[in-house]
């Protein structure tokens, strides 16, 4: 097993000492933390409003790297200051954080596909952790250990940041510029000059919303079709006010439409706003509009829902949900991200109509309906009246629940309170305990009167918990990717799922800090075979290093199948896993012949003698392999580095804190010394 951060640190040191020397083979023995990756089509939300697949993101930052199928690559991107929204797993608040590294590797194995009840989906390697809530609290759990019925974190409150300034045309390559007037250059035509806005305001986002939702957007024209006279006249008004363009009203198959012809407008939208003509299945909101203020975002959403939204006539129709639909999945996910600004969470559904697939965002629950009415609303009276009916219909307040009743019952008993005192009333408590779920509304009411930090944190979180309805394994042979996010080690997928990351930054991954939040897996001996990389390349501060790396299984003193049964595995499966883990330890010992140096990672809060197999220690001594012992978690009161030093009297021991970055300078010096001995 391997801690990737230690691998990263050591690579940096070796890049200084061994650039002209033979490749170094470095073995890592210690706690598990490897192979945490997602597939290249996984789309990541960036703080500036962009949504980029992680495969594209890697290519953007690794253009100068020769990346073949046989390599594993880490790229240091700290100087690029890439900021992403990241959930703090302690406070459960989403904050902007810097991405420090991006990672790729060739992977041949199983991919876990997880689908939630709200229609969110992610594909990841079995070791990739997701945030789960249960009676044990909030923890990161390996995708391979998640089961149907488990609840994972998705975003509820998310605010991105965009500039109100529209990028201006500064060259005359494609345009003739005359003050605030521009005209597209053309060999065969003489396009009309238009005015261009300098800032994003309510008028501009209204125009963009009309174009995205109800318009045919071609190279030289925009045709807006709608049956509502007020919306038609508003579109005409905006074309004239924003761009000084006249429009034409026509009737096409009994549907009124406003036509605006301007090559200059469409060229400017493409160049300055990144809004190019697209087929309906490829439409997306320009990133410039994804992080605006609440009032402007509200107008953008109102116009979109006025055009593409649906509100049922009666509360029983279609499950009484507000619906937004499009042929573009990206477009629908962007609308959900914008709704997150106001705490609104919907569910995704895919529907086939006459051989065409449409993506639907369904907003249910009276809490969501009231938030939508109060924060966004409809301009169209018919839809506004229907929304009022939904809000007063007495529907379920929220479609999401928390499966934490046993946890809450333990807190209640410690506080020595009756159920009526703790839950504020005695209604439905037996059913809540039986079904193991509590509503957000009730938990929020409890948090207002409770001093318990667990209750307050869960009730005030920027996420909700979505239960898994499908977990499937699929064979995969291709590239997988990951990001390292500083401090929080989480990033957000475009559909709202909160994912953990590979830890390659300034400290050891939080997975091994001993906190309640942050463990990757409860399952012992999870890596059960040696993983061998013939050629690893890392780019760091304009230096490039290639070397051999061997990831080894854990080195526990014993492997008991009952350890696996404690994780609710069946006896037969537990025995098989124990056998695999034992074989892995034997294999790890064999690989010592090929090691130039070894780092052994020890939990300083536990008995060191129970963490390291005596056979491996004996083999290290016999082979005279340079060893560095790293005692982690020295920030905790239970930590006892003297015990670790006593257990390894012949080796250098360095104590560090993964959580707080304590003693990292000493760690660097120790790795320098280890490299010299290799």
Secondary structure, 3 states (H helix, E strand, C coil): CCCHHHHHHHHHHHHHHCCCCCCCEEEEECCCCCCCCEECCCEEEECCCCEEEHHHHHHHHCCCCCCCCCEEEEEECHHHCCEEEEEECCCCEEEEEEEEEEEEEEEEEEEEEEEECCCCEEEEECCCEEEEEECCEEEEEEHHHCCCCCEEEEECCCCCCCCCECCCCCCCCCEEEECCEEEECCCCCCCCCEECCCECCHHHHHHHHHHHHHEEECCCEEEEECCCHHHHHHHHHHHHHHHCCCCEEEEECCEEEEEEECHHHHHHHHHHCCCCCCCHHHCCCCHHHCCCCHHHHHHHHHHHHHHHEECCCCCCHHHCCEEEEECCHHHHHHHHHHHHCCCCCCEEEEEEECCEEEEEEEECCHHHHHHHHHHCCCCCHHHHHHHHHHHCCCCCCCCCEECCHHHHHHHHHHCCCCHHHHHCCCCCHHHHHHHCCEEHHHHHHHHHHCCCHHHHHHHCCCEEEEEEEEEEEEEEEEEEEEEEECCCCEEEECCCEEEECCCCCCCCCHHHCCCCCCCCCCCCCCCCCCEEEEEEEEEECCEEEEEEEEECCCCCCCCCHHHHHCCCCCHHHHHHHHHHHHHHHHHHHHHHHHCCEEEEEEECCCCHHHCCCHHHHHHHHHHCCEEEEEEECCCCCCCCHHHHHHHCCCCEEEECECCCCECHHHHHHHHHHHHHHC
